[in-house]
């Protein structure tokens, strides 16, 4: 899959994204990746984020995308990191989700997933890995398009509940704001969502190396995880 990945985009640098970045960037740095890496998030780190999110405490009040980009650019100077201190909106989604891009979606609302999925459906070559979780369980969905054809079932087809939500965008509400509204998040569940995103990313990144050598080499359709049961399960994509 690597020849198609001219850009890697992470949307959301909070509860899931902040745990994903360290292993993800360590991996692509070791792979000598020369494409662009873009981080999108309009939120700022607050003291209450320290319970579940990975960031330097002295950067309280700073934008999440900028904090993470500055931190990891120091660790990996060869990587081409770019921060976008804004949310992905209807106006900016075409800039975030482009051809030959791997998009990792670590947001906490369906309207954001919906607009990213719609944009991906307009493209010929794109991969979108979308993670989400409730208090103890969640999933990572894989949308893969090659040559204008779906190689996996698109998010809005497999999850009609995402397709149906087009209003009430919570993109400008941080995770802790949602918690105050009664939506509970746990560090362990966010961490499993990040691990699921990394696992799906790695499976797609190395698919070309494994395909033909292993009979069980598959393109993932979806990963399900349950922190309470300490379990993770794979649904492979149907042949297309």
C-alpha positions in Angstrom: 0.0 0.0 0.0 3.0 2.3 0.5 3.3 3.7 -3.0 -0.1 5.3 -2.6 0.7 7.0 0.7 2.0 10.4 -0.4 0.5 11.9 2.8 -0.4 10.7 6.2 -3.1 12.7 8.1 -4.2 12.4 11.7 -7.5 14.1 12.6 -7.7 14.5 16.3 -4.7 14.7 18.7 -6.6 14.1 22.0 -7.7 11.0 23.8 -6.9 8.6 21.0 -4.6 10.5 18.8 -2.1 11.5 21.5 -1.4 7.8 22.3 -1.2 6.9 18.6 1.4 9.4 17.5 4.5 8.1 19.4 4.5 4.5 17.9 3.1 5.7 14.5 5.9 8.2 14.0 8.5 5.9 15.3 7.4 3.3 12.8 7.3 5.6 9.7 10.6 7.2 10.7 12.2 3.8 10.8 10.6 3.1 7.4 12.4 6.3 6.0 9.0 7.7 5.0 9.5 10.9 3.0 5.9 12.0 2.5 4.1 14.7 4.4 2.5 14.1 7.8 -0.4 16.5 8.8 -2.0 16.8 12.2 -5.4 18.4 12.5 -7.0 19.5 15.8 -8.7 22.8 16.8 -8.7 22.0 20.5 -6.3 23.1 23.3 -4.8 21.0 26.1 -6.4 21.7 29.5 -5.4 20.4 32.9 -8.3 18.0 33.0 -6.8 16.3 29.8 -3.9 15.0 31.8 -6.0 12.1 33.1 -6.3 10.5 29.7 -4.1 12.2 27.1 -0.3 12.2 26.5 1.3 15.7 26.3 3.9 17.8 28.0 2.1 19.4 31.0 4.0 22.7 30.6 2.1 23.1 27.3 -1.3 23.6 28.9 -3.4 26.0 26.9 -1.5 25.3 23.7 -3.2 23.8 20.6 -3.0 20.0 20.5 -1.9 19.7 16.9 0.9 22.3 17.4 2.1 20.7 20.6 2.4 17.2 19.1 4.0 18.5 15.8 6.6 20.5 17.7 7.4 17.7 20.1 7.9 15.0 17.5 9.7 17.2 15.0 12.4 17.4 17.7 12.5 13.6 18.0 12.3 12.9 14.3 13.8 15.9 12.4 13.7 13.9 9.1 9.9 13.7 9.2 7.9 16.4 7.4 5.4 17.3 10.1 2.7 20.0 9.6 0.2 21.2 12.3 -3.3 22.5 11.4 -4.7 24.2 14.6 -8.3 23.9 13.4 -11.1 21.4 13.1 -11.9 19.6 9.9 -15.0 21.3 8.6 -17.0 21.2 5.4 -14.8 24.0 4.1 -11.5 22.3 5.0 -12.2 18.6 4.5 -11.0 18.6 0.9 -7.6 20.0 2.1 -7.3 17.3 4.8 -8.5 14.3 2.8 -6.8 14.2 -0.6 -5.7 11.6 -3.2 -3.1 9.1 -2.2 -3.5 9.8 1.5 -3.8 7.6 4.6 -6.2 9.4 7.0 -6.4 8.3 10.6 -9.6 9.6 12.2 -9.4 9.9 16.0 -12.4 12.1 16.7 -15.4 11.8 19.1 -18.3 12.7 16.9 -20.2 11.2 14.0 -20.6 14.4 11.9 -16.9 14.7 11.6 -16.6 11.1 10.5 -19.5 11.6 8.1 -17.9 14.5 6.3 -14.5 12.7 6.0 -16.2 9.6 4.7 -18.1 11.7 2.1 -14.9 13.3 0.9 -13.1 9.9 0.7 -15.9 8.6 -1.5 -15.1 11.3 -4.1 -11.5 10.2 -4.5 -9.8 7.4 -6.5 -7.0 6.4 -4.1 -7.4 7.0 -0.4 -7.4 5.0 2.8 -9.4 6.2 5.9 -9.0 4.4 9.3 -11.7 5.7 11.6 -11.6 4.9 15.3 -14.2 5.5 18.0 -15.1 4.2 21.4 -17.7 4.2 24.1 -16.8 3.7 27.8 -15.3 0.2 27.4 -15.5 -0.8 23.8 -15.2 0.5 20.3 -14.0 -0.1 16.8 -11.7 0.9 14.0 -13.2 0.9 10.5 -11.1 0.7 7.3 -12.2 2.4 4.1 -9.9 1.6 1.2 -10.3 2.9 -2.3 -8.0 2.1 -5.3 -8.6 3.2 -8.8 -12.0 4.7 -7.9 -13.2 1.3 -6.6 -14.0 0.3 -3.0 -11.7 -2.5 -1.8 -13.6 -2.5 1.5 -17.1 -1.6 2.5 -17.3 2.2 3.0 -18.0 3.6 6.5 -21.4 5.1 5.6 -22.5 1.7 4.1 -21.4 -0.4 6.9 -22.4 2.0 9.6 -25.7 3.7 8.6 -25.9 5.4 12.0 -22.9 7.6 10.9 -24.6 8.4 7.5 -27.8 9.5 9.2 -26.2 12.1 11.5 -25.6 15.3 9.5 -26.4 17.9 12.2 -25.4 18.7 15.7 -21.7 18.7 15.0 -19.7 18.5 18.3 -16.3 19.1 16.6 -15.7 22.2 18.7 -16.4 20.4 21.9 -13.4 18.8 23.5 -13.6 15.3 25.0 -13.8 16.7 28.6 -16.7 18.9 27.5 -18.5 15.8 26.4 -17.7 14.0 29.6 -19.4 16.9 31.5 -22.4 16.2 29.4 -22.5 12.6 30.7 -20.3 10.9 28.1 -17.6 8.9 30.0 -14.2 8.2 28.5 -11.5 5.9 30.0 -7.8 6.0 29.3 -7.6 2.3 28.8 -10.3 2.4 26.1 -8.7 5.3 24.3 -5.4 3.4 24.4 -7.0 0.3 22.8 -8.5 2.5 20.1 -5.1 3.9 19.4 -3.6 0.4 19.3 -6.4 -0.7 16.9 -5.6 2.2 14.6 -1.9 1.4 14.6 -2.6 -2.3 14.0 -4.8 -1.5 11.0 -2.3 1.0 9.7 0.5 -1.6 9.9 -1.5 -4.3 8.2 -2.2 -2.1 5.2 1.3 -0.7 5.1 2.9 -4.1 5.0 0.2 -5.9 2.9 2.2 -5.9 -0.3 5.1 -7.6 1.5 2.9 -10.3 3.0 0.5 -10.9 0.2 1.3 -14.1 -1.6 3.5 -15.4 1.1 0.9 -15.9 3.8 -2.4 -17.6 3.2 -4.0 -15.6 6.0 -2.8 -12.2 4.7 -6.0 -10.1 4.6 -7.1 -6.5 4.2 -8.9 -5.5 7.4 -12.4 -4.3 7.2 -12.9 -3.6 10.9 -11.4 -4.2 14.3 -13.5 -4.5 17.4 -12.1 -4.1 20.9 -13.5 -4.4 24.4 -11.3 -3.1 27.3 -13.6 -4.8 29.9 -13.0 -8.2 28.3 -9.4 -7.5 27.3 -10.3 -8.6 23.7 -9.8 -7.5 20.1 -11.3 -9.1 17.1 -10.8 -8.7 13.3 -13.4 -8.7 10.6 -11.5 -9.2 7.2 -12.7 -7.4 4.1 -14.7 -9.5 1.7 -13.0 -10.2 -1.6 -13.7 -7.6 -4.2 
